[in-house]
């Protein structure tokens, strides 16, 4: 397939919303961003203990403490056993609690002496009561919790922030070439939703490390609106913008949410 380059303003291009698209996609993105914002803050909060606890265990000091109380609470998985303890740093008393297994709970009694590791500068922040179980087993728990939470949230961060930013970067800086629609598809989701998609091919001009230009026929795909789907036909010539550093990253300019302006 050969075709002349499509004329577009030089990069970086100014963008405006394509006529007829409406603000629906932008409103949807901002709703997702607002919804995930508190969850992102929680994710940051979970990372802090994962960093703080190892610091505490390495650089902290052991201070004397005493078991102040024992308590249980019922959960779906059974009973939760908690040990309440108090300790003193620089003449000030602090209290905290930790969760233990049934065996440690039964072998612990009020008034029992214990040691508590703290940072002298932050005595009330995540004190670690030293028991027969290594306190280093606590650090991976915080790290695992933070990784699982942030891995889940990262999916929505990608959809709401990263993917739209990459699309705008392609529109502003992408190299325009002629492309051709290969096929169009309806993709049904598990919950009955439908995604409308086109597949296209384009001839990318690639600069190699020796400064020579080569051509490579590549394929791309892109989700489009319902209106655009019914107007897109196999064999239709479209303008494709691709990233010269990563030529497989592309979009069909004709169906983009934004268009370039002079």
C-alpha positions in Angstrom: 0.0 0.0 0.0 1.4 3.4 -1.0 -0.1 6.8 -0.4 1.1 10.3 0.1 1.5 11.8 3.5 -1.6 13.5 4.9 -1.2 17.2 5.5 -1.5 18.3 9.1 -0.2 21.2 11.1 3.5 20.8 12.2 4.1 19.4 15.7 3.4 20.3 18.4 -0.2 20.7 17.3 -2.9 22.5 19.1 -6.0 20.4 19.7 -9.7 20.9 19.9 -12.6 18.5 20.3 -13.8 17.0 17.0 -17.2 18.3 16.0 -20.0 15.9 16.8 -18.1 14.0 19.5 -19.6 15.9 22.5 -18.2 16.1 26.1 -19.4 12.6 27.1 -16.0 10.9 27.0 -14.3 13.7 28.9 -17.0 13.8 31.6 -16.7 10.0 31.9 -12.9 10.2 32.4 -13.3 13.0 35.1 -15.9 10.9 36.9 -13.5 8.0 37.1 -10.7 10.3 38.2 -12.8 11.7 41.0 -13.9 8.2 42.1 -10.4 6.8 42.2 -8.8 9.8 43.9 -9.5 8.7 47.5 -8.4 5.2 46.6 -5.1 6.6 45.2 -4.6 8.4 48.5 -5.2 5.1 50.4 -2.6 3.5 48.1 0.0 6.1 49.1 -1.0 5.6 52.7 -0.4 1.9 52.4 3.1 2.4 51.0 4.2 4.5 53.9 4.0 1.7 56.5 5.8 -0.6 54.1 8.7 1.9 54.1 8.4 2.9 57.8 8.4 -0.5 59.4 11.7 -1.7 58.1 13.2 1.7 59.0 11.8 1.3 62.5 13.2 -2.3 62.9 16.7 -1.2 61.7 17.1 2.1 63.4 14.6 1.9 66.3 15.2 1.5 70.0 13.8 -1.0 72.4 11.9 0.4 75.3 10.2 -1.4 78.3 6.5 -2.1 78.1 3.8 -4.0 79.9 0.7 -5.9 78.8 -2.2 -3.7 79.7 -5.1 -5.8 78.5 -6.5 -8.6 76.4 -9.6 -8.6 74.2 -11.3 -10.6 71.5 -13.8 -9.7 68.7 -15.8 -11.9 66.4 -15.2 -11.9 62.7 -16.4 -14.0 59.8 -13.3 -16.2 60.0 -13.7 -16.6 63.8 -12.3 -14.8 66.8 -9.7 -12.0 66.5 -7.3 -12.0 69.5 -5.7 -8.6 70.5 -3.1 -7.8 73.0 -3.1 -4.2 74.4 0.2 -2.9 75.7 1.7 0.3 77.1 5.2 1.7 77.0 7.1 4.8 78.1 9.4 7.0 76.0 11.0 10.1 77.5 8.7 10.0 80.5 5.5 9.9 78.5 3.2 6.9 78.4 1.8 5.5 75.1 -0.6 2.6 74.4 -1.2 0.4 71.3 -2.4 -3.1 70.5 -1.6 -5.8 68.1 -3.4 -8.9 66.8 -2.0 -12.3 67.8 -2.9 -16.0 67.3 -4.8 -18.0 69.8 -1.7 -19.7 71.3 0.1 -16.4 72.0 -3.2 -14.9 73.4 -3.6 -17.8 75.8 0.0 -17.5 77.0 -0.1 -13.8 77.6 -1.3 -12.2 80.8 -2.0 -8.7 82.0 1.0 -7.2 83.8 3.5 -9.2 81.8 6.6 -7.3 80.8 7.5 -6.9 77.2 9.8 -4.9 74.9 8.6 -2.4 72.3 10.6 -1.1 69.4 10.0 2.5 68.5 11.6 5.4 66.7 12.4 8.0 69.4 11.3 10.8 67.1 7.9 9.1 66.4 7.2 7.1 69.5 3.5 6.6 68.8 3.8 5.6 65.1 3.5 1.8 64.5 5.3 0.6 67.6 6.4 -3.1 67.2 6.0 -5.3 70.3 8.8 -7.8 70.3 7.6 -11.4 70.7 8.8 -14.9 69.9 7.7 -14.2 66.4 10.2 -12.2 64.4 9.0 -8.6 63.8 10.5 -8.8 60.3 7.5 -10.9 59.4 5.3 -7.8 59.7 7.1 -5.8 57.1 6.2 -8.1 54.1 2.6 -8.0 55.2 2.4 -4.2 54.8 4.3 -4.4 51.5 2.0 -7.1 50.1 -1.1 -5.2 51.0 0.3 -2.0 49.4 1.3 -3.9 46.2 -2.1 -5.6 45.8 -4.1 -2.4 46.4 -1.9 -0.2 44.1 -1.8 -2.9 41.4 -5.6 -2.9 41.3 -5.9 0.9 41.3 -3.2 1.2 38.6 -5.7 -0.3 36.1 -8.1 2.7 36.6 -5.2 5.2 36.8 -4.1 3.9 33.4 -7.5 4.2 31.9 -8.3 7.6 33.4 -5.0 9.4 33.1 -2.2 7.5 31.2 -4.1 6.3 28.2 -5.8 9.7 27.4 -2.4 11.5 27.9 -0.7 9.0 25.4 -3.5 9.6 22.9 -3.1 13.4 23.1 0.7 13.0 22.7 0.1 11.1 19.5 -2.2 13.7 18.2 0.3 16.5 19.1 3.5 14.9 18.0 2.6 11.8 15.9 3.9 11.3 12.4 1.0 11.3 9.8 0.8 8.6 7.1 -1.9 7.2 5.0 -3.6 4.1 6.4 -6.4 1.8 5.4 -9.2 0.2 7.4 -9.0 -3.6 7.3 -12.1 -4.5 9.3 -14.5 -3.3 12.0 -15.6 -5.4 15.0 -18.3 -5.4 17.7 -16.8 -6.8 20.9 -19.3 -7.8 23.6 -18.2 -7.6 27.2 -19.1 -10.0 30.0 -21.8 -7.7 31.3 -23.4 -7.1 28.0 -21.6 -3.9 27.0 -20.4 -3.5 23.4 -17.1 -1.9 22.3 -16.9 -0.8 18.7 -13.4 -1.2 17.2 -11.6 -0.8 13.8 -8.4 -2.5 12.7 -6.2 -0.7 10.2 -2.8 -0.9 8.5 -0.3 1.7 7.7 3.1 2.1 6.2 5.5 3.5 8.8 8.7 5.3 7.9 11.3 4.3 10.5 14.7 5.8 11.0 17.3 3.2 12.1 20.4 3.9 14.1 22.5 4.5 11.0 20.3 7.3 9.9 18.7 5.3 7.1 14.9 5.3 6.5 13.0 2.0 6.1 9.4 1.2 5.5 7.3 -1.2 7.6 3.7 -2.3 7.1 2.1 -2.3 10.6 -1.4 -3.0 12.0 -3.3 -1.1 14.6 -6.7 -1.1 16.3 -8.7 1.5 18.0 -12.0 1.8 19.8 -14.4 4.3 18.2 -17.9 5.6 18.7 -21.1 4.0 17.4 -21.6 6.7 14.9 -18.1 6.4 13.5 -18.4 2.6 13.5 -21.3 2.6 11.0 -19.5 5.0 8.8 -16.2 3.1 8.8 -15.8 0.6 5.9 -13.1 -1.9 5.0 -10.8 -0.4 2.4 -11.5 3.2 3.6 -8.4 5.4 3.5 -7.7 7.1 6.9 -5.0 9.2 8.4 -2.8 7.4 10.9 -0.6 9.1 13.4 2.2 7.0 14.9 5.0 7.5 17.4 8.4 7.4 15.5 10.1 6.0 18.6 7.6 3.2 18.9 6.0 2.9 15.5 3.5 0.3 16.6 1.9 2.9 18.8 -0.7 4.6 16.6 -4.2 5.9 16.2 -6.6 6.6 13.3 -6.8 10.4 13.3 -10.2 10.4 11.5 -11.9 8.9 14.5 -10.0 10.6 17.3 -11.8 12.6 20.0 -9.7 15.6 19.2 -8.5 17.2 15.9 -5.5 19.4 15.2 -6.0 23.1 14.5 -3.8 25.8 12.9 
